[in-house]
Amino acid sequence: NADYPAYDHHKRKNKVIEVYFNNSKSLKTKNNQQLQGFILIDEQGFTHQPQGISIQKNRVSIDLPTDKIITEIRYAYSPYSTANLENESGVPASTCSFKID
């Protein structure tokens, strides 16, 4: 698949957000490194790194902190990004940002 993986939708299951991407049958990281590039934004605008994050097929599961109220999740939003999510063809995922409640 030559199209880039793009944010499609997300689902919340208690303190886990599942982020679904289109244009991908199976997501992976470049060179099978640890997944990077996701940032959590709390209600005061402070940023946090996800404590737990994993890939299952075309979705990424992100564990939310128990002591913060997260209102937004961003992927690949820094000026120099180390984000490394890609599809099975090696095409990188696009930048995305979405609100959660």
N, C-alpha and C positions, 0 to 999 in steps of 0.2 A: 504494500500500500504506500504510494508516494505522497499522499496527503499527510499533513502534520496532525498529530493528536491534539485535539482542542477540547476544552472544558465543555461538557454536555449538561450535567446536572449533578446535584449532590443529595445525599440522604443523611439524616441524623439518626443515630441509634444510641440513645443515652449520651455518653461522653465520647462517642466515636463519630467522626464524619467520614462518609464514604464518597469520594469524588470520582465521578464517571467521566471518561473521555471517549469521544467518537474518533473515527478513522484509525482504530486500533483493535486488533484481536487480542494482543498480549503486550502490555507495557513492560519496559525493562529500564535499566539505567545504563548509561554509556560505560563500557568495559566492566559491567557488573559491579560497579562501585556502590557505596551506600547512597540511598536516595537523598538528594539535596535540592534546595530551592523553595520549599514551602515555608511560609512565615505566617504566624498567627497574630492577629491584632486584637487587643482587649478593648473593653468599653472606654478606657481612658486614652486609647491611641498608642499604647506601648506595644512593642513587638516581642514575640516569644518564639523560640524554636520548638517544633513538635517533639514531645518526649518519646513517642512511639509512632512509627510510620511504616507501612508495608504496602506491597503491590500484590494484587490478585487479579489476574487477567487484564481487563480494561479499566480497572479502578484502583485508586489509592485510598487506603484507610489511614486516618489520622486520629490519634488519641488526643483528646482535649484535656488540658490541665483541670484538676478538680478545684483548685483555689482561685481561678480566674474566670471571668465571663468573656468568652471570645465572641467577637461580633463580625469578624471578617477573616478570610483566608486568602493569601496571595501566593502565586507561583511565579518565579522568575522575574521579580519586580526590582531587583537591584541594578544599578548602572552597569556594574560588571558582574554578571551572573555566573554562579557555579552550578546552576540548575542542570540536571542531567537526565531528565525523564525523556524517553523516546519510545517509538513504537517498534514492532518486530522488524521493520525495514531499516531502522536506525535513524528515522526522521525525528528531530527534536519536537517536543511538545511546545505549544505556544504559551505565551504569557497569559495569565488569567487572574481575576480577582472576583470574589463573590461574598456577599453578606450571608451570615447565618443567624438563626434566632433560636 
